[in-house]
């Protein structure tokens, strides 16, 4: 090319950028185009000279008649399976890992290949956990080749030139190991269905608003369960716990109509009615103590599991750690095969912090991921062909700390785990966590292992779908996929079996929540509970203080100053723009108390020094982002990583929050971030600076009292009471015919000159700004939220 031509082309390129000219770009060279799944299968079947039929036996709706015989031959030979029972995705991309696994499956060899072969690649952790044996085989056979930088790049798409090279190696391998894959091997479609974090939302009913709804509840999920069961011949149904607590129905079966010995808890009755196969315990199963939990478990027609909680005295598992289910599976030809399915259950070790009052000295919790790794060999030894984990543990990431609560990532990376039903985070997978390493949203896998987290309250059903192959008496996973289905919000259809099973408890709960206890002269809302002193919090702190003052009379702490802590328990966030306390003026009933204090916590009090209270408030102040006074543009002051229930307001003191300072502590674990940070300013008790050495009693709840909050962790003593915070509020209001909600404005966020501090809360909050000159409504945003300014 001449210099003149080069200059002309460069000028033309500049004109394209500057002037918006459209110049058609040349298509990628054929060798640089990504290979398609169907294309690879066609070439592999041809190269192996596999016997082909007419393609009529496959169930994939997206495979045309021309490709169907090739796909049929590959499926029959056990080389490949579709994305689901009806979707093959012939035009979808083919990853290197998928190509090498398909090629390895074609080898007729009895040789075994060590997983240590994977160690030659720096990115070996990117291999799917369930596919690692076949990847090792492909390396041993010389099919799998890596890159000069010692990586395998298993998730990278295969280009057409690479596809030809792989097929060429496949031909050489078939010559070395003559014969074709056994077309008589059985293939089986198998499905695991799963629910999690139901939290006593059995009926499609909002007890806080006292109305029927259509977007959650096990009665709605039950419709999905029936549909999903009908689609396949082989399925199991699991639940992941946090079942017996969460709505007034749960409280009703503890306080008003306590569960009797031999009585079946309504949540368990609902699971029995839906024919659940296994349940694992969640952290909230421990809220009411071990005796209550034992009584709940006795009513189950299915195994209830937990492997990482041990009896403190005997050192043995407190509950059944795992189960091996004997299942008969029907293959695509109608033949039945026996299989053993192992299921291990674990829970977040945080139960020892959250419910220490019930558990301390009785049980101990071990790391959930380490526990699963410990039990896999035992489950395999007892004959399990497949191993599933029900983990009431959040997703987490590749970083593992001993006894952390979110370790599904670590479990998914363990050899021998074929699938995971997880929960606890009240989120969705696949869907959320796209930024977590080694997640595949299309396949619903983490580290190559199928995983589902079906949100909470019965909004979704999780599905783990597999194609299994039985060869020489051994089951292997050909493919696996995780997916979610959302309940039918547009329909009022419910599962009648659930309705019938919980009818008595539901009707009893309705009577319970509608009992009036007092009146209020003004609304009680939490729309601004994070940015200003709030009457919905103050009425809680006053009730708690009243309760403990009566119970502390005559004790060694009777003469100490008494403070009370509360937080905005309902403040949107992951629950949506309707998740706020909103009690109108007028009668206040028990259903309003559940709205005012949503958790079934029990009252607790901690004995702390003034310096500890300061650190407690510093941790709470992590609810806010740092504000830069030099920036003129809008600055969002709310830290979305800080849960609203961790923003404690302590009544009985006065103080200010300075957002120009950085946060002192990490919002999740309370780890020290900035030792010299000082957001809490002018902290006073009785109009004087707080004495760092003075002792106080601070009323809170069992969750905070058992926790690891900065400041609280230094408590000289923690006093636990048996009554719920909600019961303390009910008793307090019952003593008053009418309340007049007010705030004492004992705390506030300092104004920042020159900064425009904004935050989001529900659009309905603008009706409750009142005459507050510091809060200004700006505009609606999305999903029922609005933007406000704090002046």
Helices and strands as residue ranges (DSSP letters): H 3-19, G 30-32, H 37-48, H 65-76, H 96-105, G 115-120, G 124-126, G 129-131, H 132-140, H 160-176, E 186-195, E 205-206, E 211-212, H 218-231, E 235-239, H 248-251, I 252-256, H 266-273, E 278-280, G 283-286, H 290-298, E 303-305, E 309-311, E 322-330, E 336-347, H 351-354, H 356-359, E 363-365, H 368-381, E 386-392, H 408-412, E 419-422, E 428-429, E 439-440, E 445-446, E 449-454, E 460-471, E 474-486, H 496-513, E 516-520, E 524-525, H 535-551, E 561-566, G 573-575, E 582-583, E 586-589, H 590-596, E 602-609, H 610-620, G 621-623, E 634-636, G 644-646, E 649-651, E 654-657, E 680-685, E 688-689, E 695-701, H 702-705, G 712-714, E 717-724, H 725-734, E 747-749, E 756-762, G 763-768, E 775-780, E 785-790
